[in-house]
Amino acid sequence: MPQISVDYSPRLGFDRRAFAAELHPLVAAAIDTTVESCKTRFRPVEDAFLGDGDPERAMVYLELKILSGRAPAARTALSEAVLDLLKRHVGGGRVHLAVNVVELDRDVYRAAAL
């Protein structure tokens, strides 16, 4: 179920497949789901103004959407673990990293796999 979106500066040397390969098991273990249910999309952000506008700055913003019902401490631990993983995969220069865990309303969210 986890829906993961990663907005990133394209100039980063960021091996997205390697990152996702480590991210999915981490998320699955943290929220008691399967690796197969994790879905990540990467979106390069071509037009961004970061901080003072220095073109050497880069960013990665990861939003992880999960079904509601997890304790705040569990969501916090997940966001910290994902941030640590990002730090290991993204480096070099002035990079802003952020992770946000968002709850989806369990009563109205619907999905299907065909």
N, C-alpha and C positions, 0 to 999 in steps of 0.2 A: 503494500500500500504506500509506503513512503514515496512522496513526490519531491524530488530534489532539483532545484534550479541553481545553476552556478553562473553568475555574471562575472566576466573576467576581462582584464586588459589583454588584448591579443599579443602585445610585445613580450609578455612573460614567457619564459621557458617553462611551460607547465604541461607535464605529461598527463593529460586528462584521463586517458584510459587506465594508467597505473594508479592514479588517485582514486578513480571510481572502483577499481578492483579491491582497494583497501577500505574504501568508504562503505560499500554495501555490507560486508560482514560486520563491520563496527556498528552500523545502524541496526542491522538485524538482531544482533546480540543485545543491544541496549533497549530495544522496544519489543522484544520477543516476537519477531516476525521472521520471514524467510528472505534470503538473499535474492531469490527469484522475484520477489514482490517489489524490490527496490528499483526505482526508475530515476535516472539522472539525465538532465539535459544541460548542455553547456552553451552559453550565449556570449560570444565576444562583444564587448562594448567598445565600439569604435569612437564614439563621441561622448567623452566624459571630461569634466573639469574637476580635478582633485586638489584639495588644499589650496595652495597658492598658485596653482596653474602650471607648476613645473612639469614639462612634458616627460620627464624621467620618472614621475610618480606612476604607480600602477595600483590596481585594486583587484580583489576577489571578494564578491559578496555571495554567500551561500544561504539559500533559504530551504529549510527542510520542513515539509508539511507532513504531519502525522495525525492519526485519529485522536480525538480528545480522550481524556481520562487518565493520563499519566500525571503523577505528582510533579509539582514544580521542581523539586530536587532532581528528579529523573531527567527532566527536560534540560535543566542546567548542566547536569553531568554530561548529557549527550552533546550539547553545544560546546562545552569545553573540550571534549574528546575530538570532535570534528575540527575545532580550531587548531588543536595540537597537530592533527593530521595534515591540515592545510599548511601549517608552518614547516612541516617536513617535506612537503611537495612543491612549495612555492618559495623561491628565494631570490636574492639578488636585488640590490637597490632599495628604493623606498616604496614599499608595498603596504597598502592598507588591506587588512583582512577582517572580515566580519562574518558571523554566523548567526542566523535567527531560526529558532524552532517555533513553528506555528501550528496551532491545533486546528484541525478540521472538525466540524460538527459531525459526530458519529451518527446522529439521527438522520442527517440529510445527505451526507456524502455517498455517492454511488460510483461504482466502477465495474467494468466487465473485461474479461480477457477472452478473445475469440481465437 
